Amino acid sequence: LWMRQSPRRSIKNHNNPAYIRLYLAEITNQNLNKQIMKRSATANWKGSGKEGSGTMTTQSGLLNTDQYSYRTRFEDGIGTNPEELIAAAHAGCFSMKLSFVLGAAGFTPTSIDTKCSITLEAGAITESHLVVTAVVPGIDDAKFQECAAEAKENCPISKSLNANVNIVLEATLLGEA
């Protein structure tokens, strides 16, 4: 019944902060679940696998014919590589999802810092290791761990990787800033 009311009317008629947080979280989740998003990137490769090189460009333009090669992937060459981009995508996606989960639980993070390390073994990505530290006023560690675990399971990149990749999470709640 409460979901059928308009957001303005529901909030106006209910002064319970927990009710308002739950309502806003539900509206946010409904809107996120209805969105269809398509993003693209292009890659161009020239030459053999070991001696050749390529460029990658993203729709946003953040990457614009950025170089990648065997050396950037398996040695210390200058440029990027697919695994580094997956790591950046997972760290960013997880951090944003954790912020949404914390918000739905009634907490606003001051900061969330996530490092993601991707492991490539025998030609396959086998692990994505997330290490997150966060400052979240008013939350205890047990609730933070619960929120971090939910974000790990439900961020879209985690869902994409879950089929074949072990996702490891280390979550640390820091004191208030």
Secondary structure, DSSP 4 states (H G I P E B T S, - for coil): -GGGS-HHHHHHH---HHHHHHHHHHHHHHHHHH------EEEEEES-TTT-EEEEEETTSSSSSEEEEHHHHHSS-SSB-HHHHHHHHHHHHHHHHHHHHHHHTT---SEEEEEEEEEEETTEEEEEEEEEEEE-TT--HHHHHHHHHHHHHHSHHHHHHTTT-EEEEEEEEEPP-
